[in-house]
Amino acid sequence: MLAEIGTDTSRFPTDQHLALWAAMCPGNRECAGKRKSGHTNHGNRWLRTALVQAAWAASHSKNSYLSAQYRRLAGRRGKKRAIVAVGHTMLVMMHHMLRDGVDYEELGHEYLDKLQPQRLTTYLVKRLESLGHEVTLRPVDRAA
């Protein structure tokens, strides 16, 4: 990334501008409410290739935020779209690290689950019911 954009990210006002320049934004071609295409645009192919390869490697790591994001998206959207999304996330992270001068801080694989615990609970209950189990939820008393 540093070889392609350098350490000065001031020419990109926001991380979205950088993602568009790197062709890591999905297309949004829509006509009359009907989605036509989700292909990404042409951009810096060297940076895009490096980000996709790094995203593949990150998706195979254990207990990381990026691998959790990949697994969450790959089941719904497909592996290749999930890889582009993880690459986009990595690019946004790098932009913020270069712009603000901060170090990377790993959020952990449970971060996405902690954001919306009710959503995860609903999903897991539906999953168990689809396997033929009857589920009854009771709140746990944490004070004891």
VMD Tcl script that builds the backbone (N, CA, C; Angstrom):
set m [mol new atoms 432]
animate dup $m
set s [atomselect $m all]
$s set {name element resname resid chain x y z} {
  {N N MET 1 A 0.827 -1.187 0.000}
  {CA C MET 1 A 0.000 0.000 0.000}
  {C C MET 1 A 0.872 1.252 0.000}
  {N N LEU 2 A 1.929 1.214 0.797}
  {CA C LEU 2 A 2.807 2.379 0.865}
  {C C LEU 2 A 3.484 2.660 -0.468}
  {N N ALA 3 A 3.791 1.610 -1.218}
  {CA C ALA 3 A 4.427 1.799 -2.517}
  {C C ALA 3 A 3.470 2.455 -3.510}
  {N N GLU 4 A 2.191 2.205 -3.381}
  {CA C GLU 4 A 1.220 2.736 -4.337}
  {C C GLU 4 A 0.699 4.128 -3.971}
  {N N ILE 5 A 0.439 4.379 -2.694}
  {CA C ILE 5 A -0.128 5.687 -2.340}
  {C C ILE 5 A 0.808 6.550 -1.515}
  {N N GLY 6 A 1.860 5.962 -0.949}
  {CA C GLY 6 A 2.796 6.723 -0.134}
  {C C GLY 6 A 2.267 6.916 1.276}
  {N N THR 7 A 3.005 7.667 2.079}
  {CA C THR 7 A 2.618 7.873 3.474}
  {C C THR 7 A 1.700 9.071 3.643}
  {N N ASP 8 A 1.617 9.929 2.639}
  {CA C ASP 8 A 0.764 11.113 2.722}
  {C C ASP 8 A -0.596 10.804 2.112}
  {N N THR 9 A -1.616 10.674 2.957}
  {CA C THR 9 A -2.954 10.359 2.470}
  {C C THR 9 A -3.824 11.607 2.352}
  {N N SER 10 A -3.211 12.783 2.384}
  {CA C SER 10 A -4.002 14.013 2.344}
  {C C SER 10 A -4.671 14.230 0.987}
  {N N ARG 11 A -4.177 13.586 -0.054}
  {CA C ARG 11 A -4.826 13.766 -1.368}
  {C C ARG 11 A -6.154 13.025 -1.456}
  {N N PHE 12 A -6.423 12.147 -0.467}
  {CA C PHE 12 A -7.701 11.460 -0.377}
  {C C PHE 12 A -8.463 12.051 0.804}
  {N N PRO 13 A -9.486 12.874 0.562}
  {CA C PRO 13 A -10.192 13.537 1.667}
  {C C PRO 13 A -10.816 12.551 2.659}
  {N N THR 14 A -11.320 11.430 2.179}
  {CA C THR 14 A -11.936 10.437 3.058}
  {C C THR 14 A -11.460 9.047 2.657}
  {N N ASP 15 A -11.752 8.079 3.508}
  {CA C ASP 15 A -11.391 6.705 3.180}
  {C C ASP 15 A -12.203 6.186 1.995}
  {N N GLN 16 A -13.397 6.739 1.780}
  {CA C GLN 16 A -14.193 6.326 0.626}
  {C C GLN 16 A -13.529 6.733 -0.692}
  {N N HIS 17 A -12.881 7.901 -0.711}
  {CA C HIS 17 A -12.171 8.329 -1.909}
  {C C HIS 17 A -11.012 7.381 -2.218}
  {N N LEU 18 A -10.303 6.970 -1.185}
  {CA C LEU 18 A -9.201 6.029 -1.374}
  {C C LEU 18 A -9.718 4.677 -1.853}
  {N N ALA 19 A -10.803 4.205 -1.286}
  {CA C ALA 19 A -11.367 2.918 -1.698}
  {C C ALA 19 A -11.839 2.966 -3.145}
  {N N LEU 20 A -12.397 4.077 -3.557}
  {CA C LEU 20 A -12.821 4.223 -4.950}
  {C C LEU 20 A -11.620 4.232 -5.882}
  {N N TRP 21 A -10.555 4.923 -5.490}
  {CA C TRP 21 A -9.341 4.990 -6.299}
  {C C TRP 21 A -8.688 3.610 -6.420}
  {N N ALA 22 A -8.792 2.805 -5.375}
  {CA C ALA 22 A -8.192 1.473 -5.375}
  {C C ALA 22 A -9.121 0.417 -5.969}
  {N N ALA 23 A -10.303 0.803 -6.399}
  {CA C ALA 23 A -11.306 -0.098 -6.989}
  {C C ALA 23 A -11.737 -1.162 -5.987}
  {N N MET 24 A -11.907 -0.772 -4.737}
  {CA C MET 24 A -12.356 -1.701 -3.699}
  {C C MET 24 A -13.768 -1.375 -3.243}
  {N N CYS 25 A -14.500 -0.606 -4.029}
  {CA C CYS 25 A -15.894 -0.291 -3.728}
  {C C CYS 25 A -16.782 -1.045 -4.711}
  {N N PRO 26 A -17.805 -1.720 -4.222}
  {CA C PRO 26 A -18.702 -2.393 -5.158}
  {C C PRO 26 A -19.514 -1.376 -5.948}
  {N N GLY 27 A -19.829 -1.731 -7.179}
  {CA C GLY 27 A -20.646 -0.855 -7.999}
  {C C GLY 27 A -22.076 -0.817 -7.490}
  {N N ASN 28 A -22.764 0.259 -7.803}
  {CA C ASN 28 A -24.142 0.411 -7.356}
  {C C ASN 28 A -24.987 0.891 -8.520}
  {N N ARG 29 A -25.025 0.084 -9.559}
  {CA C ARG 29 A -25.814 0.459 -10.736}
  {C C ARG 29 A -27.246 0.015 -10.516}
  {N N GLU 30 A -28.134 0.987 -10.469}
  {CA C GLU 30 A -29.529 0.712 -10.165}
  {C C GLU 30 A -30.391 1.530 -11.115}
  {N N CYS 31 A -31.462 0.918 -11.576}
  {CA C CYS 31 A -32.381 1.627 -12.458}
  {C C CYS 31 A -33.805 1.223 -12.070}
  {N N ALA 32 A -34.600 2.180 -11.716}
  {CA C ALA 32 A -35.993 1.960 -11.333}
  {C C ALA 32 A -36.102 0.990 -10.160}
  {N N GLY 33 A -35.156 1.082 -9.230}
  {CA C GLY 33 A -35.195 0.237 -8.055}
  {C C GLY 33 A -34.677 -1.170 -8.260}
  {N N LYS 34 A -34.175 -1.471 -9.461}
  {CA C LYS 34 A -33.674 -2.806 -9.765}
  {C C LYS 34 A -32.158 -2.753 -9.880}
  {N N ARG 35 A -31.479 -3.608 -9.120}
  {CA C ARG 35 A -30.021 -3.629 -9.143}
  {C C ARG 35 A -29.532 -4.267 -10.432}
  {N N LYS 36 A -28.672 -3.561 -11.132}
  {CA C LYS 36 A -28.171 -4.049 -12.415}
  {C C LYS 36 A -26.850 -4.795 -12.265}
  {N N SER 37 A -25.897 -4.242 -11.507}
  {CA C SER 37 A -24.588 -4.858 -11.411}
  {C C SER 37 A -23.929 -4.439 -10.110}
  {N N GLY 38 A -23.077 -5.310 -9.588}
  {CA C GLY 38 A -22.331 -4.990 -8.388}
  {C C GLY 38 A -20.834 -5.060 -8.637}
  {N N HIS 39 A -20.445 -5.056 -9.922}
  {CA C HIS 39 A -19.030 -5.143 -10.267}
  {C C HIS 39 A -18.302 -3.896 -9.789}
  {N N THR 40 A -17.053 -4.104 -9.373}
  {CA C THR 40 A -16.232 -2.969 -8.974}
  {C C THR 40 A -15.707 -2.266 -10.218}
  {N N ASN 41 A -15.339 -1.029 -10.035}
  {CA C ASN 41 A -14.837 -0.227 -11.148}
  {C C ASN 41 A -13.354 -0.508 -11.375}
  {N N HIS 42 A -12.827 0.054 -12.466}
  {CA C HIS 42 A -11.401 -0.054 -12.743}
  {C C HIS 42 A -10.676 0.936 -11.851}
  {N N GLY 43 A -9.520 0.539 -11.371}
  {CA C GLY 43 A -8.746 1.401 -10.493}
  {C C GLY 43 A -7.310 0.933 -10.473}
  {N N ASN 44 A -6.630 1.171 -9.391}
  {CA C ASN 44 A -5.246 0.762 -9.245}
  {C C ASN 44 A -5.199 -0.749 -9.051}
  {N N ARG 45 A -4.845 -1.466 -10.108}
  {CA C ARG 45 A -4.908 -2.917 -10.062}
  {C C ARG 45 A -3.847 -3.526 -9.168}
  {N N TRP 46 A -2.719 -2.851 -8.995}
  {CA C TRP 46 A -1.661 -3.383 -8.142}
  {C C TRP 46 A -2.078 -3.347 -6.675}
  {N N LEU 47 A -2.663 -2.238 -6.269}
  {CA C LEU 47 A -3.122 -2.125 -4.884}
  {C C LEU 47 A -4.288 -3.072 -4.634}
  {N N ARG 48 A -5.182 -3.170 -5.581}
  {CA C ARG 48 A -6.329 -4.073 -5.440}
  {C C ARG 48 A -5.864 -5.519 -5.301}
  {N N THR 49 A -4.922 -5.935 -6.128}
  {CA C THR 49 A -4.400 -7.299 -6.067}
  {C C THR 49 A -3.749 -7.578 -4.713}
  {N N ALA 50 A -2.963 -6.628 -4.233}
  {CA C ALA 50 A -2.300 -6.812 -2.933}
  {C C ALA 50 A -3.323 -6.902 -1.807}
  {N N LEU 51 A -4.367 -6.077 -1.870}
  {CA C LEU 51 A -5.400 -6.105 -0.832}
  {C C LEU 51 A -6.188 -7.417 -0.851}
  {N N VAL 52 A -6.488 -7.920 -2.024}
  {CA C VAL 52 A -7.228 -9.183 -2.131}
  {C C VAL 52 A -6.382 -10.331 -1.587}
  {N N GLN 53 A -5.093 -10.349 -1.906}
  {CA C GLN 53 A -4.222 -11.407 -1.392}
  {C C GLN 53 A -4.093 -11.312 0.125}
  {N N ALA 54 A -3.969 -10.094 0.636}
  {CA C ALA 54 A -3.889 -9.922 2.086}
  {C C ALA 54 A -5.202 -10.320 2.754}
  {N N ALA 55 A -6.316 -10.058 2.099}
  {CA C ALA 55 A -7.616 -10.432 2.654}
  {C C ALA 55 A -7.771 -11.949 2.694}
  {N N TRP 56 A -7.277 -12.659 1.667}
  {CA C TRP 56 A -7.317 -14.122 1.688}
  {C C TRP 56 A -6.526 -14.644 2.874}
  {N N ALA 57 A -5.352 -14.067 3.105}
  {CA C ALA 57 A -4.526 -14.501 4.235}
  {C C ALA 57 A -5.215 -14.192 5.563}
  {N N ALA 58 A -5.814 -13.005 5.667}
  {CA C ALA 58 A -6.495 -12.619 6.906}
  {C C ALA 58 A -7.721 -13.490 7.162}
  {N N SER 59 A -8.377 -13.939 6.106}
  {CA C SER 59 A -9.569 -14.768 6.282}
  {C C SER 59 A -9.226 -16.137 6.843}
  {N N HIS 60 A -7.984 -16.570 6.680}
  {CA C HIS 60 A -7.566 -17.874 7.176}
  {C C HIS 60 A -6.899 -17.795 8.547}
  {N N SER 61 A -6.781 -16.604 9.101}
  {CA C SER 61 A -6.212 -16.484 10.445}
  {C C SER 61 A -7.260 -16.882 11.477}
  {N N LYS 62 A -6.807 -17.168 12.678}
  {CA C LYS 62 A -7.728 -17.617 13.726}
  {C C LYS 62 A -7.980 -16.490 14.719}
  {N N ASN 63 A -9.208 -16.408 15.178}
  {CA C ASN 63 A -9.607 -15.485 16.248}
  {C C ASN 63 A -9.254 -14.035 15.961}
  {N N SER 64 A -9.491 -13.586 14.747}
  {CA C SER 64 A -9.258 -12.181 14.420}
  {C C SER 64 A -10.555 -11.553 13.920}
  {N N TYR 65 A -10.609 -10.254 13.992}
  {CA C TYR 65 A -11.780 -9.506 13.535}
  {C C TYR 65 A -12.023 -9.738 12.049}
  {N N LEU 66 A -10.943 -9.704 11.261}
  {CA C LEU 66 A -11.098 -9.837 9.813}
  {C C LEU 66 A -11.571 -11.238 9.421}
  {N N SER 67 A -11.100 -12.264 10.103}
  {CA C SER 67 A -11.578 -13.611 9.778}
  {C C SER 67 A -13.036 -13.784 10.186}
  {N N ALA 68 A -13.437 -13.156 11.283}
  {CA C ALA 68 A -14.844 -13.218 11.696}
  {C C ALA 68 A -15.727 -12.491 10.688}
  {N N GLN 69 A -15.248 -11.352 10.182}
  {CA C GLN 69 A -16.015 -10.620 9.177}
  {C C GLN 69 A -16.141 -11.451 7.899}
  {N N TYR 70 A -15.054 -12.116 7.504}
  {CA C TYR 70 A -15.098 -12.951 6.306}
  {C C TYR 70 A -16.120 -14.075 6.457}
  {N N ARG 71 A -16.065 -14.807 7.570}
  {CA C ARG 71 A -16.994 -15.917 7.776}
  {C C ARG 71 A -18.435 -15.431 7.823}
  {N N ARG 72 A -18.648 -14.272 8.396}
  {CA C ARG 72 A -20.003 -13.727 8.506}
  {C C ARG 72 A -20.568 -13.385 7.125}
  {N N LEU 73 A -19.724 -12.844 6.257}
  {CA C LEU 73 A -20.188 -12.421 4.933}
  {C C LEU 73 A -20.189 -13.561 3.908}
  {N N ALA 74 A -19.246 -14.479 4.009}
  {CA C ALA 74 A -19.106 -15.520 2.987}
  {C C ALA 74 A -20.328 -16.418 2.934}
  {N N GLY 75 A -20.967 -16.659 4.055}
  {CA C GLY 75 A -22.149 -17.506 4.058}
  {C C GLY 75 A -23.319 -16.884 3.329}
  {N N ARG 76 A -23.411 -15.565 3.365}
  {CA C ARG 76 A -24.546 -14.886 2.735}
  {C C ARG 76 A -24.230 -14.392 1.327}
  {N N ARG 77 A -23.031 -13.849 1.136}
  {CA C ARG 77 A -22.727 -13.172 -0.122}
  {C C ARG 77 A -21.839 -13.976 -1.063}
  {N N GLY 78 A -21.130 -14.956 -0.541}
  {CA C GLY 78 A -20.191 -15.712 -1.357}
  {C C GLY 78 A -18.759 -15.359 -0.984}
  {N N LYS 79 A -17.848 -16.259 -1.303}
  {CA C LYS 79 A -16.465 -16.101 -0.868}
  {C C LYS 79 A -15.769 -14.906 -1.509}
  {N N LYS 80 A -15.943 -14.732 -2.797}
  {CA C LYS 80 A -15.214 -13.659 -3.479}
  {C C LYS 80 A -15.711 -12.277 -3.080}
  {N N ARG 81 A -17.007 -12.120 -2.905}
  {CA C ARG 81 A -17.533 -10.833 -2.452}
  {C C ARG 81 A -17.102 -10.552 -1.017}
  {N N ALA 82 A -17.034 -11.597 -0.211}
  {CA C ALA 82 A -16.581 -11.423 1.168}
  {C C ALA 82 A -15.112 -11.005 1.194}
  {N N ILE 83 A -14.309 -11.542 0.294}
  {CA C ILE 83 A -12.894 -11.169 0.244}
  {C C ILE 83 A -12.741 -9.705 -0.153}
  {N N VAL 84 A -13.520 -9.242 -1.109}
  {CA C VAL 84 A -13.458 -7.829 -1.491}
  {C C VAL 84 A -13.880 -6.948 -0.319}
  {N N ALA 85 A -14.873 -7.381 0.440}
  {CA C ALA 85 A -15.316 -6.606 1.600}
  {C C ALA 85 A -14.232 -6.557 2.669}
  {N N VAL 86 A -13.547 -7.663 2.909}
  {CA C VAL 86 A -12.466 -7.685 3.894}
  {C C VAL 86 A -11.303 -6.818 3.409}
  {N N GLY 87 A -10.990 -6.883 2.118}
  {CA C GLY 87 A -9.950 -6.021 1.554}
  {C C GLY 87 A -10.297 -4.552 1.700}
  {N N HIS 88 A -11.563 -4.218 1.488}
  {CA C HIS 88 A -12.024 -2.838 1.672}
  {C C HIS 88 A -11.845 -2.411 3.124}
  {N N THR 89 A -12.194 -3.299 4.061}
  {CA C THR 89 A -12.025 -2.999 5.480}
  {C C THR 89 A -10.562 -2.776 5.819}
  {N N MET 90 A -9.679 -3.603 5.255}
  {CA C MET 90 A -8.251 -3.445 5.508}
  {C C MET 90 A -7.738 -2.114 4.964}
  {N N LEU 91 A -8.224 -1.718 3.795}
  {CA C LEU 91 A -7.818 -0.441 3.211}
  {C C LEU 91 A -8.273 0.729 4.075}
  {N N VAL 92 A -9.493 0.662 4.573}
  {CA C VAL 92 A -10.013 1.721 5.455}
  {C C VAL 92 A -9.193 1.777 6.742}
  {N N MET 93 A -8.870 0.603 7.296}
  {CA C MET 93 A -8.036 0.569 8.504}
  {C C MET 93 A -6.681 1.223 8.264}
  {N N MET 94 A -6.043 0.864 7.137}
  {CA C MET 94 A -4.729 1.421 6.825}
  {C C MET 94 A -4.794 2.926 6.614}
  {N N HIS 95 A -5.862 3.387 5.976}
  {CA C HIS 95 A -6.011 4.829 5.759}
  {C C HIS 95 A -6.091 5.565 7.090}
  {N N HIS 96 A -6.877 5.043 8.016}
  {CA C HIS 96 A -7.008 5.696 9.319}
  {C C HIS 96 A -5.705 5.621 10.107}
  {N N MET 97 A -4.974 4.526 9.996}
  {CA C MET 97 A -3.699 4.407 10.707}
  {C C MET 97 A -2.684 5.410 10.166}
  {N N LEU 98 A -2.619 5.569 8.841}
  {CA C LEU 98 A -1.686 6.526 8.257}
  {C C LEU 98 A -2.095 7.971 8.530}
  {N N ARG 99 A -3.399 8.241 8.416}
  {CA C ARG 99 A -3.881 9.612 8.609}
  {C C ARG 99 A -3.736 10.074 10.052}
  {N N ASP 100 A -4.099 9.198 11.007}
  {CA C ASP 100 A -4.106 9.587 12.408}
  {C C ASP 100 A -2.824 9.234 13.143}
  {N N GLY 101 A -1.957 8.435 12.518}
  {CA C GLY 101 A -0.702 8.055 13.152}
  {C C GLY 101 A -0.883 7.136 14.348}
  {N N VAL 102 A -1.845 6.215 14.265}
  {CA C VAL 102 A -2.105 5.284 15.367}
  {C C VAL 102 A -1.716 3.873 14.938}
  {N N ASP 103 A -1.516 3.001 15.917}
  {CA C ASP 103 A -1.203 1.604 15.658}
  {C C ASP 103 A -2.490 0.804 15.488}
  {N N TYR 104 A -2.346 -0.354 14.847}
  {CA C TYR 104 A -3.486 -1.246 14.658}
  {C C TYR 104 A -3.842 -1.879 15.992}
  {N N GLU 105 A -5.121 -1.922 16.287}
  {CA C GLU 105 A -5.602 -2.540 17.512}
  {C C GLU 105 A -6.608 -3.620 17.132}
  {N N GLU 106 A -6.267 -4.865 17.430}
  {CA C GLU 106 A -7.133 -5.995 17.083}
  {C C GLU 106 A -8.385 -5.980 17.958}
  {N N LEU 107 A -9.546 -6.076 17.328}
  {CA C LEU 107 A -10.812 -6.055 18.048}
  {C C LEU 107 A -11.222 -7.437 18.543}
  {N N GLY 108 A -10.739 -8.475 17.893}
  {CA C GLY 108 A -11.074 -9.833 18.308}
  {C C GLY 108 A -12.225 -10.409 17.505}
  {N N HIS 109 A -12.326 -11.723 17.519}
  {CA C HIS 109 A -13.333 -12.408 16.707}
  {C C HIS 109 A -14.738 -12.285 17.275}
  {N N GLU 110 A -14.880 -11.878 18.528}
  {CA C GLU 110 A -16.207 -11.756 19.136}
  {C C GLU 110 A -16.765 -10.337 19.052}
  {N N TYR 111 A -16.046 -9.427 18.444}
  {CA C TYR 111 A -16.461 -8.023 18.400}
  {C C TYR 111 A -17.809 -7.848 17.710}
  {N N LEU 112 A -17.988 -8.498 16.568}
  {CA C LEU 112 A -19.237 -8.348 15.820}
  {C C LEU 112 A -20.423 -8.931 16.589}
  {N N ASP 113 A -20.180 -10.009 17.345}
  {CA C ASP 113 A -21.255 -10.604 18.141}
  {C C ASP 113 A -21.652 -9.707 19.307}
  {N N LYS 114 A -20.694 -8.996 19.872}
  {CA C LYS 114 A -20.976 -8.111 21.003}
  {C C LYS 114 A -21.720 -6.851 20.588}
  {N N LEU 115 A -21.616 -6.467 19.320}
  {CA C LEU 115 A -22.318 -5.270 18.839}
  {C C LEU 115 A -23.823 -5.446 18.878}
  {N N GLN 116 A -24.302 -6.618 18.460}
  {CA C GLN 116 A -25.735 -6.888 18.394}
  {C C GLN 116 A -26.023 -8.273 18.976}
  {N N PRO 117 A -26.010 -8.387 20.313}
  {CA C PRO 117 A -26.216 -9.712 20.912}
  {C C PRO 117 A -27.615 -10.279 20.658}
  {N N GLN 118 A -28.622 -9.427 20.545}
  {CA C GLN 118 A -29.983 -9.913 20.298}
  {C C GLN 118 A -30.093 -10.539 18.915}
  {N N ARG 119 A -29.392 -9.968 17.954}
  {CA C ARG 119 A -29.390 -10.515 16.595}
  {C C ARG 119 A -28.770 -11.912 16.577}
  {N N LEU 120 A -27.666 -12.082 17.299}
  {CA C LEU 120 A -27.018 -13.385 17.375}
  {C C LEU 120 A -27.909 -14.394 18.083}
  {N N THR 121 A -28.568 -13.966 19.137}
  {CA C THR 121 A -29.465 -14.856 19.874}
  {C C THR 121 A -30.602 -15.325 18.982}
  {N N THR 122 A -31.217 -14.414 18.267}
  {CA C THR 122 A -32.315 -14.768 17.362}
  {C C THR 122 A -31.851 -15.750 16.289}
  {N N TYR 123 A -30.675 -15.502 15.732}
  {CA C TYR 123 A -30.132 -16.376 14.698}
  {C C TYR 123 A -29.905 -17.784 15.242}
  {N N LEU 124 A -29.294 -17.874 16.433}
  {CA C LEU 124 A -28.990 -19.183 16.993}
  {C C LEU 124 A -30.253 -19.948 17.386}
  {N N VAL 125 A -31.272 -19.247 17.879}
  {CA C VAL 125 A -32.538 -19.901 18.216}
  {C C VAL 125 A -33.186 -20.461 16.946}
  {N N LYS 126 A -33.214 -19.683 15.886}
  {CA C LYS 126 A -33.797 -20.160 14.623}
  {C C LYS 126 A -33.022 -21.353 14.085}
  {N N ARG 127 A -31.712 -21.313 14.247}
  {CA C ARG 127 A -30.874 -22.413 13.762}
  {C C ARG 127 A -31.172 -23.699 14.533}
  {N N LEU 128 A -31.291 -23.600 15.856}
  {CA C LEU 128 A -31.612 -24.779 16.657}
  {C C LEU 128 A -33.005 -25.308 16.348}
  {N N GLU 129 A -33.970 -24.400 16.139}
  {CA C GLU 129 A -35.322 -24.839 15.802}
  {C C GLU 129 A -35.364 -25.515 14.442}
  {N N SER 130 A -34.532 -25.066 13.507}
  {CA C SER 130 A -34.499 -25.718 12.196}
  {C C SER 130 A -33.904 -27.116 12.279}
  {N N LEU 131 A -33.129 -27.386 13.328}
  {CA C LEU 131 A -32.569 -28.713 13.532}
  {C C LEU 131 A -33.499 -29.618 14.338}
  {N N GLY 132 A -34.672 -29.077 14.713}
  {CA C GLY 132 A -35.670 -29.894 15.383}
  {C C GLY 132 A -35.663 -29.804 16.898}
  {N N HIS 133 A -35.086 -28.757 17.454}
  {CA C HIS 133 A -35.051 -28.590 18.906}
  {C C HIS 133 A -36.055 -27.527 19.334}
  {N N GLU 134 A -36.583 -27.693 20.535}
  {CA C GLU 134 A -37.442 -26.668 21.119}
  {C C GLU 134 A -36.566 -25.831 22.052}
  {N N VAL 135 A -36.609 -24.527 21.868}
  {CA C VAL 135 A -35.714 -23.642 22.602}
  {C C VAL 135 A -36.521 -22.741 23.515}
  {N N THR 136 A -36.123 -22.699 24.788}
  {CA C THR 136 A -36.701 -21.781 25.758}
  {C C THR 136 A -35.567 -20.969 26.358}
  {N N LEU 137 A -35.673 -19.662 26.289}
  {CA C LEU 137 A -34.614 -18.789 26.787}
  {C C LEU 137 A -34.990 -18.229 28.153}
  {N N ARG 138 A -34.040 -18.290 29.072}
  {CA C ARG 138 A -34.215 -17.689 30.389}
  {C C ARG 138 A -33.010 -16.792 30.647}
  {N N PRO 139 A -33.221 -15.577 31.161}
  {CA C PRO 139 A -32.082 -14.709 31.458}
  {C C PRO 139 A -31.277 -15.255 32.636}
  {N N VAL 140 A -29.977 -15.095 32.572}
  {CA C VAL 140 A -29.082 -15.560 33.629}
  {C C VAL 140 A -28.856 -14.432 34.614}
  {N N ASP 141 A -28.935 -14.755 35.910}
  {CA C ASP 141 A -28.693 -13.775 36.958}
  {C C ASP 141 A -27.193 -13.633 37.144}
  {N N ARG 142 A -26.621 -12.517 36.688}
  {CA C ARG 142 A -25.174 -12.299 36.739}
  {C C ARG 142 A -24.673 -11.896 38.118}
  {N N ALA 143 A -25.560 -11.416 39.004}
  {CA C ALA 143 A -25.146 -10.927 40.314}
  {C C ALA 143 A -24.779 -12.070 41.260}
  {N N ALA 144 A -25.265 -13.260 41.044}
  {CA C ALA 144 A -25.031 -14.377 41.964}
  {C C ALA 144 A -23.656 -14.972 41.841}
}
mol reanalyze $m
mol bondsrecalc $m
mol representation Tube
mol addrep $m
